[in-house]
């Protein structure tokens, strides 16, 4: 008897009788895929948001490989390359609380579209970085793109409940939650392939185009990204940020999640 099934031997062969637990797991997995596809077919607005996330996250990682190569080739320094990656990670970690603050107070659709368009312009600035003395510009662009990504992501997550019906929310959250990790692999692989075959400039242009495409998808969404009851009051920026950091310090699980996501 095995952990999740029973194997009966008949002569030289064998038959595996699956336990109800194994069958249930298979049904849940298959049902999850069917539910996700059904949601994307039925809800065009959420499909646009999800597609924008995939494209935007892919763009984030698409240029990372090319960026690392650019900094290393210009400086020949592993330390400078590590600094570039650190700025990318720290920018996301430090500005995520600001992203959450803005998501509760600003027009979410405009905030996300603006973040995409500004990132598209910033990434194109990497095309002019071709001398060691200009590495500082690349580092500044990295920080800016990362900070805008930290504003884009929590805003997109906060918008999901307003773009889907209540019964579809678990599936929608699962799709959105898996998008970042999935595109980490896909975007990084594609970015490396493009940089190796077409050159770094092609990777940077592709990154900029991905942000522009994401913005175009978001503009087409018709449902409101948020519902704000009249008379709602919010704490000021500094108060909200201070409370965020206090909460993260009190709950080490939250701090660990922020650190992992930033990395």
C-alpha positions in Angstrom: 0.0 0.0 0.0 1.4 3.3 -1.0 0.6 6.8 0.5 -2.0 7.8 -2.0 -2.9 4.6 -3.9 -3.0 0.9 -3.9 -0.9 -1.2 -6.4 -2.3 -4.7 -7.3 0.0 -7.0 -9.1 -1.3 -9.3 -11.8 1.3 -11.6 -13.3 4.1 -9.5 -14.7 2.1 -6.3 -14.8 0.4 -4.2 -12.2 -2.7 -2.0 -11.8 -2.6 1.2 -9.8 -5.9 2.0 -8.0 -5.9 5.7 -7.2 -7.3 6.8 -3.9 -10.0 9.4 -3.7 -7.4 11.9 -2.5 -5.4 11.6 -5.7 -8.5 11.9 -7.8 -9.7 14.9 -5.9 -6.4 16.7 -6.4 -6.5 16.0 -10.1 -10.1 17.3 -10.3 -9.2 20.5 -8.4 -6.2 21.2 -10.6 -8.2 20.6 -13.8 -11.1 22.6 -12.5 -8.8 25.5 -11.6 -7.6 25.8 -15.2 -11.1 25.6 -16.5 -12.3 28.2 -14.1 -9.4 30.5 -15.0 -10.0 30.2 -18.8 -13.8 30.7 -18.2 -13.1 33.9 -16.2 -10.8 35.3 -18.9 -13.4 34.5 -21.6 -16.4 35.9 -19.7 -14.8 39.1 -18.3 -13.0 41.1 -20.9 -12.0 43.8 -18.4 -10.2 41.4 -16.2 -8.6 39.7 -19.2 -7.2 43.1 -20.2 -5.8 43.6 -16.7 -4.3 40.2 -16.6 -2.8 40.5 -20.0 -1.4 43.9 -19.0 0.2 42.4 -15.9 1.8 39.6 -17.9 3.2 42.0 -20.5 4.4 44.5 -17.9 6.0 41.9 -15.7 7.7 40.3 -18.7 9.0 43.7 -19.6 10.5 44.1 -16.1 12.6 41.0 -16.5 13.0 41.3 -20.3 15.6 44.0 -19.9 17.2 42.8 -16.7 19.6 40.4 -18.5 20.6 43.1 -21.0 21.0 45.6 -18.2 23.3 43.4 -16.2 25.4 42.9 -19.4 25.5 46.6 -20.1 26.8 47.6 -16.7 29.4 44.9 -16.6 30.7 45.6 -20.1 31.0 49.4 -19.3 32.6 49.0 -15.9 34.1 45.5 -15.9 33.2 45.5 -12.2 31.1 42.7 -10.6 30.5 45.1 -7.7 28.9 47.7 -10.0 26.8 45.0 -11.5 25.7 43.9 -8.1 24.9 47.5 -7.2 22.7 47.8 -10.3 20.7 44.7 -9.2 20.6 46.0 -5.6 19.1 49.3 -6.8 16.5 47.5 -8.7 15.5 45.4 -5.7 15.7 48.2 -3.1 13.7 50.5 -5.3 10.8 48.1 -5.4 11.0 47.3 -1.7 11.2 51.0 -0.6 8.5 52.3 -2.9 5.9 49.5 -2.4 4.4 51.2 0.6 4.0 54.4 -1.4 2.3 52.4 -4.1 -0.2 51.1 -1.6 -0.8 54.6 -0.3 -1.5 55.9 -3.8 -3.6 53.0 -4.8 -6.1 54.0 -2.0 -6.2 57.6 -3.0 -5.5 58.2 -6.7 -7.3 57.1 -9.8 -6.0 53.6 -10.1 -6.4 53.3 -13.9 -4.6 56.6 -14.5 -1.9 55.7 -12.0 -1.1 52.4 -13.7 -1.2 53.8 -17.2 1.0 56.7 -16.1 3.5 54.3 -14.5 3.6 52.2 -17.7 4.2 55.2 -20.0 6.8 56.8 -17.8 8.7 53.5 -17.6 8.5 53.1 -21.4 10.2 56.5 -21.7 12.8 55.8 -19.0 13.8 52.5 -20.5 14.5 54.1 -23.8 17.1 56.3 -22.0 19.3 53.2 -21.7 19.9 53.4 -25.4 22.2 56.4 -24.9 24.3 54.8 -22.2 27.4 53.7 -24.0 30.4 55.0 -22.0 31.7 54.2 -18.5 31.0 57.8 -17.3 27.3 57.3 -18.1 26.7 54.3 -15.9 25.3 56.6 -13.2 22.5 57.4 -15.7 21.7 53.7 -16.1 21.6 53.3 -12.3 19.2 56.2 -12.0 16.9 54.8 -14.7 17.0 51.4 -13.0 15.9 53.0 -9.8 13.1 55.0 -11.5 11.7 52.0 -13.3 11.8 49.9 -10.2 10.0 52.5 -8.1 7.3 52.9 -10.7 6.9 49.1 -10.8 6.4 49.2 -7.0 3.5 51.6 -7.6 2.1 49.7 -10.5 1.9 46.3 -8.8 -0.1 47.0 -5.5 -2.4 49.2 -7.5 -3.2 46.3 -9.9 -3.8 43.9 -7.0 -6.1 46.4 -5.2 -8.1 46.8 -8.4 -8.9 43.1 -8.9 -12.0 43.0 -6.5 -13.6 45.8 -8.5 -13.1 44.2 -11.9 -14.6 40.7 -11.2 -17.7 39.4 -9.5 -17.5 38.1 -6.0 -17.7 34.5 -6.9 -14.8 34.9 -9.4 -12.5 36.7 -6.9 -10.5 33.6 -5.7 -9.7 32.5 -9.2 -8.8 36.1 -10.2 -6.5 36.5 -7.2 -4.8 33.2 -8.0 -4.1 34.3 -11.6 -2.8 37.7 -10.5 -0.7 36.3 -7.7 1.0 33.8 -10.1 1.7 36.3 -12.9 4.8 37.8 -11.4 6.6 34.5 -10.8 5.6 33.1 -14.1 6.8 36.1 -16.1 10.1 36.1 -14.1 11.0 32.9 -15.9 9.5 33.8 -19.3 10.6 37.4 -19.4 14.1 36.6 -18.3 14.5 33.8 -20.8 13.1 35.9 -23.7 15.2 38.9 -22.7 18.4 36.8 -22.7 17.5 35.3 -26.0 16.8 38.7 -27.6 19.9 40.3 -26.1 22.1 37.4 -27.3 20.7 37.4 -30.9 19.6 41.0 -31.6 21.7 42.9 -29.1 21.0 44.8 -25.9 19.3 47.8 -27.6 16.7 45.4 -29.0 16.0 44.2 -25.5 15.6 47.7 -24.2 13.2 48.7 -27.1 11.2 45.5 -26.5 11.0 46.4 -22.8 9.7 49.9 -23.7 7.1 48.4 -26.1 5.9 46.0 -23.4 5.1 48.9 -21.1 3.3 50.8 -23.9 1.3 47.7 -24.8 0.4 47.3 -21.1 -0.8 50.9 -20.9 -2.9 50.4 -24.1 -4.6 47.3 -22.5 -5.4 49.2 -19.3 -6.9 52.1 -21.1 -9.5 49.8 -22.7 -10.9 48.7 -19.3 -14.4 50.0 -18.7 -15.2 48.9 -15.2 -14.2 51.2 -12.4 -10.9 50.2 -10.7 -12.1 51.3 -7.3 -15.2 52.2 -5.3 -14.7 55.0 -2.8 -17.6 55.9 -0.6 -18.3 59.6 -0.1 -16.7 61.0 3.0 -13.9 58.5 3.2 -10.9 59.9 5.1 -7.3 58.6 4.8 -4.2 59.2 6.9 -1.5 61.4 5.5 1.4 60.0 3.5 4.0 60.0 6.3 1.5 58.6 8.8 0.5 55.8 6.5 4.1 54.9 5.6 5.2 54.9 9.3 2.3 52.6 10.1 3.3 50.3 7.3 6.9 50.0 8.5 5.7 49.5 12.1 3.4 46.7 11.1 6.1 45.0 9.1 8.5 45.1 12.0 5.8 43.6 14.3 4.9 40.8 12.0 8.1 39.2 10.7 6.1 37.2 8.2 5.0 40.4 6.5 8.6 41.7 6.5 9.8 38.4 5.0 7.2 38.5 2.3 8.1 42.1 1.4 11.8 41.1 1.3 11.2 38.1 -0.9 9.0 39.9 -3.3 11.5 42.8 -3.5 14.2 40.2 -4.4 
